[in-house]
Amino acid sequence: MAKLGSLAITAAGAIGAHRAPVHIWSTIGRRLRRLWAGYWERRARRATMALLSALDDTTLKDLGLHRSEIGSLVYGSRRDRRI
């Protein structure tokens, strides 16, 4: 009987051990998704900076921007800018 009891405990431990890799893979998957999203967000910000920087001052003025505000518009919060 004692042997049967230890088998049950071992089997329960094995089931718990089997779940651990699933948890690890889901955590790794979430981190990879966040890294991937961050990568594309950085690319989008750099592309926006390049696009706005390529505009002439007259076009920027039509948009309500000054050249010095491009960086704060792209990387900063909207409330940091003057209205």
Steps between C-alpha positions, in 0.01 A plus 500: 500500500775743586654438162168573330472825698846612394414417140197726522714782638762443232233500230355825635847649507557389142178668389609825668844472343339454159312831538813699583645494144165615361512799736859574402416492129201730545719745693765486230231550235365810677847649531576432135173666396587806711848516351359467148241773564769725648721442199223606259408798716861624490507454123176694462631784717826519305309503171273777630805702609659457158179594319432811706864608491494481121215753480580867439426765761196632314332158496583447866347840578185397310484195725539721807850378577840656536805298405615499863176325604537194279690296759258581782205422273637159403664393828334714765150530633254737337461710816871589486438701181366850491164547334 
